[in-house]
Amino acid sequence: MERKVGTVSRGIRCPIIREGDDLAKVVVDSVLDAAKSEGFELRDRDVISITESIVARSQGNYASVEAIASDVKAKLGGETIGVILPILSRNRFAICLRGIAMGAKKVVLMLSYPSDEVGNQLVSLDALDEAGVNPYSDVLTLEKYRELFGENAHEFTGVDYVAYYADLIKEAGAEVEIIFANQAKTILNYADHILTCDIHTRARTKRILKAAGAKVVCGLDDILTNSVNGSGYNSKYGLLGSNKSTEDTIKLFPRECQDLVEDIQQIILDKTGKHIEVMVYGDGAFKDPQGKIWELADPCVSPAFTKGLVGTPNELKLKYLADNDFKDLTGEELRDAIASSIKEKDDNLVGNMASQGTTPRQLTDLIGSLCDLTSGSGDKGTPVVLVQGYFDNYAN
């Protein structure tokens, strides 16, 4: 019988993961138990996706604010530090900021405006227009910002991040000065030891600062790249991808986990005879239309994945074929013609009009976004997601 279902995404419930747990065994057992319980079977090219959170937890990849402070002081001198372009987040940055401030005597905090890198808004574009402010060139002091825009609570959290971050810095024992600007080199009028906190633009920001004469430039990806007094660390991403564990500790992005995905792939093959793909995923890569927030606060969607997930989709647009190449066909004749086109399509459709409108994104970004939406970030209890039929098409 012809298959009537395409892609299916299932959240898989797992035990609560603790440091030292055999995560490969837990994941495999959970998927196979779910298949037995729900009456489905694994197929070749299914994708098992594991949230980065439980990978880091199984690794015990945590760090205290004291460890952050120690590394910041060692790398940036412990005096006046320019901390620039952070995102506005209690979960993602607040605890890091506490540790950073503990490693300095003074923090000059430069916030981008009207919003941060991932879309969290300080002020609206309409408010900027009304005030006659040009965010690309104008530098605002805290006093000028308050005069023009007053207090602005975040739409979803209700937090005034300007006051919140200032209080965090002062509570950590450092002096604080806040400015609002979008040109990285502006900070050099206030400090020459700079910690740039942007995520996806960090390489460019570092280059600009160094060329403009900064004495020391670090990014969040340069802090906790090695263990400090037994702390967790991430040699590639440092503090990037970390989030709040407690008021005084963070969970870092998982360390090397390529072995994990390959082990799970092999165990499934041994147990079921099916060749599946495996990936670790963090944030999805999508934008919320209401809050204007781009979800991707991690440095990447997937830090580890098996070889079958390399690349981008290579798909034809069915609507294009139906409306153009086969516009005079209907019914079974139309179906057979489209199926034949799919079976005969080139391995690389770049530039082919019949592929216009398909999604030219990395497979891991697409599947990771699907998994992030499936698992959620709250109390669903499904840190593993099984995606079936993702690589199917109309001709299967």
URKACOR-V780189 format. One record per helix or strand. SS is the DSSP state (h for helix, s for strand). FROM is the first residue (numbers start at 1). TO is the last residue. Records with the same first field share a line. If there is no record, write none. Layout:
SS = FROM-TO / FROM-TO
This chain:
s = 8-12 / 47-51 / 62-64 / 80-84 / 106-111 / 115-115 / 121-121 / 140-141 / 175-180 / 193-196 / 216-219 / 243-246 / 249-251 / 277-281 / 287-287 / 294-294 / 304-305 / 312-312 / 362-362 / 384-388
h = 23-38 / 52-59 / 65-76 / 90-102 / 125-131 / 142-149 / 161-171 / 184-189 / 202-211 / 220-222 / 258-272 / 307-309 / 318-325 / 331-343 / 353-355 / 363-375
